[in-house]
Amino acid sequence: MAIDIYKINPEFRDIMPKEIIDLEENATWAQNQSKPRGIKELPETKEILEEHSLCAGCPEAAALRYVLSALPKPEETIIVNSTGCTSLMFPHIALHTVHSLFGNQNAVASGIKRVLDWRFPDTEKDVVVLAGDGATVDIGLDYTLQSFFRQENITTICFDNEVYANTGGQESGMTPKGQVFKMAPTGKKFEKVKMWELAKTSGCHYSINMTASAPKAVAKAVREAILIAREIGPTYLNIYTPCILEIGLSANEGLGEMKDQDKDRFASYKYISPEAEEFLKKCKAEGKL
Amino acid sequence: MSTIKDMTKTHNWSGQKLVTADHMLFDAPREKHFMTGSEVLKEAVKRCTVDASVSYPITPQSEAAHLIGELWAEGYVGTYFRGENEFGVMSEVAGCAMAGARTITTTSGPGTLRAMENFPQWSGTRIPCQLVLMARGINSPLTIQPDNLEVTFMLETGCQIWYAENVQELFDMSIAAFVVAEKPDVHVPIVTVCDGFFVSHTRESVMLPADDIALFPYEPYKSPLPPIDSETPPGRFLRDPFVMKSNYISYATHASWQFEVRSAVERSRPYAKHFLNGLVHVTGDADAEIAFVTCGTASNQAKEAQRDLAKQGVKSKVIKLRTIRPFPTEELLAELDGVKHIFIPEFNVVGWLEKEVKEALYKKHDAEIVGGPRVAGGMSLPSEAILKEVFEHINVEGA
């Protein structure tokens, strides 16, 4: 059923905006594909994201495109969002998305996932949380970690820009020590929270810290994380998407900043539980990766 | 534990025969049982084909919450788990209901306030979930005793609010609550309130239909908003998401949505009237000049006071409000014809019901309104206290 909801009623076709028709005709849905979806299709197909309203050059916008291009089965995917810059992009996503409150995203996602498993026992429905570092690590930390403890079958993606960007540049738990931001006028007094390690110790089967500098790497992580969450348990991706505005960079400097941080605060961290590693091998053999 | 695949056109996944709410509440033969409020809520949920419940312990609702868990283990409830705290639980309930589940949870006192941000989110999302609120008052200082102060914080959340007086009413109301909340033209959350301990922990005789029948399941595709399940068009996809802009369209959208939530609560009136046998229940002398306007346990105490007054030759009546949202203004006014003195006994220090009644009657009725007597923090509200309040305000024979 799910893919049918993107088919346009012929009676209304002549009044449909072009992007909606494109979505039906030229988007990549898993059901129509023999191979896994991925970023390689971005230049030629209709993305399931419409033009975004973020700042020019915002790396978060690029990262979101990589994430959406790599969803294993977008037509059966629900994305749960929180408040922040990411919530500006959410109405542009062509899937069922939820914005509920600030910080409760993993709780809402837990409820949705459990009920979808109950209502559709024969259909794999993926629930992906996508929120910023304030939502994931500060105000929502309890709900993030508790969903890991409970072994919820959801993927949590944190777009870590190390700051409360949408409210104008205040220190967050993910801000590096010493950084001067609003509400930290003399510099942040404590270390950046190692959320990817917390995710591991809290029960995630897959935890990654990375930047969004390499689209293919992001897409691979997203795909693996969602497949593992579907079958085994919670997964976590911490992806650096710098707020170029708040750290004083120009629109064309986001990529360079991410590349620099590939060697520093976001030096690659990857944890896979033995069970998940075994499962990924199986996925690879079956051509799902 | 069950699977939804076991559901047929005539029976739910636990094998109960599916019946209409009218049959369940009015026609099905009933037998007498002796139960607490917590136990009777389990019996109600058992007969409601409930998809999902999320729980968290807090006195005095813990027993009700864990008994719903037993129903899950017995195969009556689809999915169930313990959440991390009430804020998390109410968000999990939101997720369950958004995904198309008939969902119930319970809380009390401080848990209500911890979860508060969720309640207007529930109504704004137009989910028809049910919260059974077993009132206990709020801190500080720490209290776990009967008191209903938390209800005042719920009044403007955009949820329907019903108030059960006793164990029997809790059973009937919590079944009807799902049915009314799920009407497509209502479709807002419902809070079924009862007083903690007085109802949750008190064993009373109660008439129940057999447990081999249950309500027809919730139909999420009749929802005014598409369920979040990837099965319903339209996939939302906006080039210019107006709610994110600071302009008059976005302001108007927000305002009209908020009005619509309140209108939906208003549209519940005829359904509530039908299933609750009226929005107010009256006992005592129809032509009395003294009226007690009450809800919950205070109604029971006022009825005792009414009987004591009658023994002294003083006529009075008790007008029990069964719904607080929507507020039964017309029904109340009709029952107040000829009344000169209104007393509002309450189990809280702020007198939220007094404020509600005064607002409803402003320039519509000229009776003297006395907010009292009021008790709180676990005090009882004996008939003597109510009589004292009456005699302090009115010179009547026998005083």
Contacts between the chains, C-beta under 8 A, distances in Angstrom:
chain1	res1	chain2	res2	distance
A	1	B	231	5.3
A	2	B	230	4.5
A	2	B	231	6.0
A	5	B	230	7.3
A	5	B	231	6.9
A	5	B	232	6.3
A	5	B	233	4.1
A	5	B	234	7.3
A	5	B	235	5.9
A	6	B	233	7.6
A	6	B	235	5.7
A	17	B	239	7.2
A	19	B	237	6.9
A	19	B	239	6.5
A	20	B	237	6.6
A	23	B	235	7.5
A	23	B	237	6.7
A	50	B	237	5.8
A	50	B	238	6.8
A	50	B	239	5.3
A	51	B	239	6.3
A	53	B	241	7.4
A	53	B	244	6.9
A	75	B	230	6.5
A	76	B	230	5.3
A	77	B	230	6.9
A	78	B	99	7.9
A	78	B	228	5.7
A	78	B	229	7.5
A	78	B	230	6.2
A	80	B	95	7.8
A	87	B	244	7.5
A	88	B	241	7.8
A	88	B	244	5.6
A	90	B	241	7.9
A	91	B	236	6.5
A	91	B	238	4.5
A	91	B	241	3.3
A	91	B	243	7.2
A	91	B	244	6.7
A	92	B	237	7.0
A	92	B	238	6.3
A	92	B	239	7.5
A	92	B	241	6.7
A	93	B	236	7.7
A	93	B	237	7.2
A	94	B	235	4.8
A	94	B	236	7.5
A	94	B	237	4.1
A	95	B	230	7.1
A	95	B	235	6.2
A	96	B	226	7.5
A	96	B	228	4.9
A	96	B	229	7.0
A	96	B	230	5.2
A	96	B	232	7.9
A	96	B	235	7.0
A	96	B	236	7.4
A	97	B	236	6.9
A	98	B	95	7.7
A	98	B	98	6.4
A	98	B	228	5.7
A	100	B	91	6.5
A	100	B	94	6.0
A	100	B	95	7.8
A	100	B	121	5.9
A	100	B	125	7.3
A	101	B	91	6.8
A	101	B	117	5.6
A	101	B	118	6.9
A	101	B	121	5.6
A	104	B	87	6.9
A	104	B	88	7.1
A	104	B	91	3.7
A	104	B	94	7.9
A	104	B	118	7.4
A	107	B	83	7.1
A	107	B	84	7.7
A	107	B	87	7.7
A	107	B	88	4.5
A	107	B	89	7.8
A	107	B	91	3.6
A	107	B	92	4.9
A	107	B	95	6.8
A	108	B	91	5.1
A	108	B	92	7.1
A	108	B	94	5.7
A	108	B	95	4.0
A	108	B	98	7.4
A	109	B	95	6.3
A	110	B	92	5.4
A	110	B	95	6.2
A	111	B	52	7.3
A	111	B	54	6.9
A	111	B	91	7.1
A	111	B	92	4.0
A	111	B	93	6.4
A	111	B	94	6.4
A	111	B	95	2.4
A	111	B	96	4.0
A	111	B	97	7.6
A	111	B	98	7.4
A	111	B	99	6.8
A	111	B	103	8.0
A	112	B	95	4.2
A	112	B	96	7.3
A	112	B	98	6.2
A	112	B	99	4.4
A	112	B	228	6.0
A	113	B	95	7.7
A	114	B	52	6.9
A	114	B	79	4.7
A	114	B	81	7.1
A	114	B	95	7.9
A	114	B	96	6.8
A	115	B	51	6.5
A	115	B	52	5.5
A	115	B	78	7.7
A	115	B	79	6.4
A	115	B	95	7.2
A	115	B	96	4.7
A	115	B	99	3.8
A	115	B	100	6.5
A	115	B	101	4.3
A	116	B	99	5.5
A	116	B	229	6.1
A	117	B	79	7.4
A	118	B	4	6.1
A	118	B	51	6.2
A	118	B	52	7.0
A	118	B	78	4.5
A	118	B	79	4.7
A	118	B	101	7.0
A	119	B	4	6.2
A	119	B	51	7.4
A	119	B	99	7.0
A	119	B	100	5.9
A	119	B	101	7.2
A	119	B	229	6.8
A	120	B	229	7.3
A	121	B	3	5.8
A	121	B	4	6.5
A	121	B	5	6.2
A	125	B	229	7.3
A	125	B	230	6.4
A	142	B	84	6.0
A	142	B	85	7.2
A	142	B	88	6.9
A	143	B	84	6.8
A	143	B	87	7.9
A	143	B	88	5.3
A	143	B	91	7.0
A	146	B	83	7.7
A	146	B	84	4.0
A	146	B	88	6.4
A	150	B	81	7.0
